[in-house]
Amino acid sequence: MKMKIKEVADLVGISVRTLHHYDEIGLLLPDETTESGYRVYSDENLETLQQILFFKELGFPLKRIKEIIHSPTFDRQEALEMHYKMLLEKKTRLDKMIGTVKKTIQHSKGEIQMTNKEKFEGFDFSHNPYEQEAREKWGDQAVDEANEKAKNMSEFDQEKFNEVYRNLAALRHLSPESKEAQAGIKEWYVFLNKLGNYSLEAFKGLGQMYVDDERFTKNIDQFGEGLAAFMRDAMAVYADTNKE
């Protein structure tokens, strides 16, 4: 089965620009390119893309992912089993933390009493039990870079969020279609895609959520009244304008 780039982007939930970038850096080359320049992807291409996104979810930089999946010693089945183990371990920790947050909410309402030990259930700062196995398969540098990326993201994320909000708040009196507003919202889109994978449609939907969900609205509007609505409109314009 062959798929055009827009079909792949919609299927996976990533942007066409991301697929263009993967092609340009040699990470994911489409099975063929038509005479008119359209990229066409095969089922094998989609399997490779899935593998890339698994590695990306675990924090591996694109450069290292390229080296790993294009290595002659790369075993896709082994990699999948490793991903499965690591994601299960991550899920277990997240489930514990979700339970802790739920109990903390009940505790803060006076519905239950928590011990000090219970307040920190789910926090685990020890090494991932599968990290050594990952190092043996994919090398120290790949794992170190993934860990460092995750560490750095957690350290600056909140301040970066705040910085973008402040910059956009200063523009909220302008039209969402203005050059300045679109430049600011592009910065927001690029930043979000460093944390995850947002298609243009998902980006647009996220903007709508900023207004539909009062929790988002309250959090965003603390940087300037009406900012959430401004971001929603600017994000919609950006998504519609940049669709391929």
C-alpha positions as CSV (number, residue, x, y, z in Angstrom):
1,M,0.0,0.0,0.0
2,K,1.4,3.4,-1.0
3,M,0.5,6.6,0.8
4,K,1.2,10.3,0.0
5,I,2.9,12.5,2.5
6,K,-0.3,14.3,3.6
7,E,-2.0,10.9,4.1
8,V,0.9,9.7,6.3
9,A,0.9,13.0,8.3
10,D,-2.8,12.7,9.0
11,L,-2.6,9.0,9.8
12,V,0.3,9.5,12.3
13,G,-0.7,12.9,13.7
14,I,2.6,14.7,12.8
15,S,3.1,17.6,10.5
16,V,4.1,17.3,6.8
17,R,7.0,19.6,7.6
18,T,8.3,17.0,10.1
19,L,8.2,14.3,7.4
20,H,10.0,16.7,5.0
21,H,12.7,17.3,7.7
22,Y,13.1,13.5,8.3
23,D,13.6,13.1,4.5
24,E,16.1,16.0,4.3
25,I,18.3,14.6,7.1
26,G,18.2,11.1,5.7
27,L,16.3,9.7,8.6
28,L,13.2,8.5,6.7
29,L,13.4,8.4,2.9
30,P,10.1,7.9,1.1
31,D,9.9,4.8,-1.1
32,E,9.6,6.9,-4.1
33,T,9.2,10.5,-5.3
34,T,6.9,11.1,-8.3
35,E,7.9,13.2,-11.3
36,S,5.8,16.1,-9.9
37,G,7.8,15.9,-6.6
38,Y,5.3,14.2,-4.4
39,R,6.7,11.8,-1.8
40,V,5.1,8.4,-1.6
41,Y,5.5,6.1,1.4
42,S,5.4,2.3,1.6
43,D,4.3,0.0,4.4
44,E,8.0,-0.5,5.2
45,N,8.4,3.3,5.4
46,L,5.6,3.4,7.9
47,E,7.2,0.7,10.0
48,T,10.4,2.7,10.1
49,L,8.5,5.8,11.0
50,Q,6.9,3.9,13.9
51,Q,10.3,2.9,15.1
52,I,11.6,6.5,14.9
53,L,8.7,7.7,17.0
54,F,9.2,5.0,19.6
55,F,12.8,6.1,20.0
56,K,11.7,9.8,20.0
57,E,9.2,9.0,22.8
58,L,12.0,7.6,24.9
59,G,14.0,10.8,24.4
60,F,16.6,9.8,21.8
61,P,17.9,12.7,19.6
62,L,17.1,12.4,15.9
63,K,20.8,12.1,15.0
64,R,21.3,9.1,17.2
65,I,18.0,7.5,16.0
66,K,19.3,7.7,12.5
67,E,22.6,6.0,13.4
68,I,20.8,3.3,15.3
69,I,18.1,2.3,12.8
70,H,20.4,2.5,9.8
71,S,23.1,0.4,11.5
72,P,23.7,-3.0,9.8
73,T,23.4,-4.6,13.2
74,F,20.0,-3.1,14.0
75,D,17.4,-5.7,14.9
76,R,13.9,-4.2,14.7
77,Q,12.3,-7.1,16.7
78,E,14.8,-6.7,19.6
79,A,14.2,-2.9,19.5
80,L,10.5,-3.3,19.7
81,E,10.8,-5.7,22.7
82,M,13.1,-3.2,24.4
83,H,10.7,-0.3,23.7
84,Y,7.9,-2.4,25.2
85,K,9.8,-3.1,28.4
86,M,10.8,0.5,28.9
87,L,7.3,1.9,28.2
88,L,5.8,-0.6,30.6
89,E,8.2,0.6,33.3
90,K,7.3,4.2,32.5
91,K,3.6,3.4,32.6
92,T,4.0,1.7,36.0
93,R,5.7,4.8,37.4
94,L,3.1,7.1,35.9
95,D,0.2,5.0,37.3
96,K,1.8,5.3,40.8
97,M,2.2,9.1,40.4
98,I,-1.4,9.4,39.2
99,G,-2.6,7.6,42.3
100,T,-0.5,9.8,44.5
101,V,-1.9,13.0,42.8
102,K,-5.5,11.7,43.3
103,K,-4.8,10.9,47.0
104,T,-3.2,14.3,47.4
105,I,-6.3,16.0,46.0
106,Q,-8.5,14.1,48.5
107,H,-6.0,14.9,51.3
108,S,-6.1,18.6,50.5
109,K,-9.9,18.5,50.6
110,G,-9.8,16.8,54.0
111,E,-11.3,13.6,52.7
112,I,-8.4,11.4,53.7
113,Q,-5.1,11.6,55.6
114,M,-1.8,10.8,53.8
115,T,1.4,9.7,55.5
116,N,4.6,11.4,54.4
117,K,5.6,8.2,52.7
118,E,2.4,8.1,50.7
119,K,3.0,11.7,49.5
120,F,6.1,10.6,47.5
121,E,4.9,7.3,46.1
122,G,5.7,7.1,42.3
123,F,8.7,9.3,42.5
124,D,11.7,7.2,41.4
125,F,15.1,8.9,40.8
126,S,17.0,5.6,40.4
127,H,18.2,4.4,37.0
128,N,15.7,2.8,34.6
129,P,16.1,-1.0,35.1
130,Y,16.4,-1.4,31.3
131,E,18.9,1.3,30.8
132,Q,21.9,-1.0,30.9
133,E,20.3,-3.3,28.3
134,A,19.6,-0.2,26.2
135,R,23.3,0.9,26.5
136,E,24.5,-2.5,25.4
137,K,22.3,-2.5,22.3
138,W,22.5,1.1,21.3
139,G,25.6,2.5,22.9
140,D,26.4,4.8,25.9
141,Q,26.3,7.9,23.8
142,A,22.8,7.3,22.6
143,V,21.4,6.7,26.0
144,D,23.4,9.5,27.6
145,E,22.1,12.0,25.0
146,A,18.5,10.8,25.6
147,N,18.9,11.1,29.4
148,E,20.5,14.6,29.0
149,K,17.7,15.8,26.7
150,A,15.1,14.6,29.2
151,K,16.9,16.3,32.1
152,N,17.4,19.6,30.3
153,M,13.8,19.7,29.1
154,S,12.5,19.3,32.6
155,E,14.7,22.0,33.9
156,F,13.8,24.8,31.4
157,D,10.3,23.8,30.1
158,Q,8.2,25.8,32.6
159,E,10.3,28.9,32.2
160,K,10.1,28.5,28.4
161,F,6.4,28.1,28.6
162,N,6.2,31.3,30.7
163,E,8.5,33.2,28.3
164,V,6.3,32.3,25.2
165,Y,3.1,33.3,27.1
166,R,4.6,36.6,28.1
167,N,5.8,37.3,24.5
168,L,2.3,36.5,23.1
169,A,0.6,38.5,25.8
170,A,2.5,41.6,24.5
171,L,1.0,40.9,21.0
172,R,-2.6,40.1,22.0
173,H,-3.8,43.6,21.0
174,L,-2.9,42.8,17.4
175,S,-4.8,40.9,14.8
176,P,-4.2,37.1,15.0
177,E,-3.4,37.3,11.3
178,S,-0.7,39.9,11.7
179,K,2.9,39.1,10.9
180,E,3.9,39.7,14.5
181,A,1.2,37.4,15.9
182,Q,2.0,34.6,13.5
183,A,5.7,34.9,14.2
184,G,5.0,34.5,17.9
185,I,2.6,31.6,17.5
186,K,5.1,29.9,15.2
187,E,7.6,30.0,18.1
188,W,4.9,28.3,20.2
189,Y,4.3,25.6,17.6
190,V,8.1,24.9,17.2
191,F,8.5,24.7,21.0
192,L,5.6,22.3,21.5
193,N,7.0,20.0,18.8
194,K,10.3,19.8,20.7
195,L,8.2,18.2,23.5
196,G,6.0,16.0,21.4
197,N,4.5,15.6,18.0
198,Y,1.7,18.0,17.1
199,S,0.2,18.0,13.7
200,L,-1.2,21.3,12.5
201,E,-4.7,20.0,13.1
202,A,-3.8,18.9,16.6
203,F,-2.2,22.4,17.2
204,K,-5.5,24.0,16.1
205,G,-7.5,21.8,18.4
206,L,-5.2,22.5,21.3
207,G,-5.9,26.2,20.8
208,Q,-9.6,25.7,20.9
209,M,-9.1,23.8,24.2
210,Y,-7.5,26.8,25.7
211,V,-10.9,28.5,25.5
212,D,-13.2,25.6,26.0
213,D,-11.5,24.4,29.2
214,E,-11.7,27.1,31.9
215,R,-8.6,25.6,33.6
216,F,-6.5,26.3,30.6
217,T,-8.1,29.8,30.2
218,K,-7.4,30.7,33.8
219,N,-3.8,29.5,33.6
220,I,-3.0,31.3,30.3
221,D,-5.0,34.5,31.1
222,Q,-2.9,35.1,34.2
223,F,-0.3,36.5,31.7
224,G,-2.8,38.9,30.2
225,E,-6.6,39.0,30.0
226,G,-7.8,37.6,26.7
227,L,-4.6,35.8,25.9
228,A,-6.2,32.3,25.6
229,A,-8.7,33.5,23.1
230,F,-6.0,35.4,21.1
231,M,-3.8,32.2,21.1
232,R,-6.8,30.1,19.9
233,D,-7.4,32.4,17.0
234,A,-3.7,32.8,16.1
235,M,-3.1,29.0,16.3
236,A,-6.1,28.4,14.0
237,V,-4.8,30.9,11.4
238,Y,-1.3,29.4,11.6
239,A,-2.7,25.8,11.1
240,D,-4.9,26.8,8.2
241,T,-2.2,28.9,6.5
242,N,0.5,26.2,6.7
243,K,-1.5,23.2,5.6
244,E,0.0,21.6,2.5
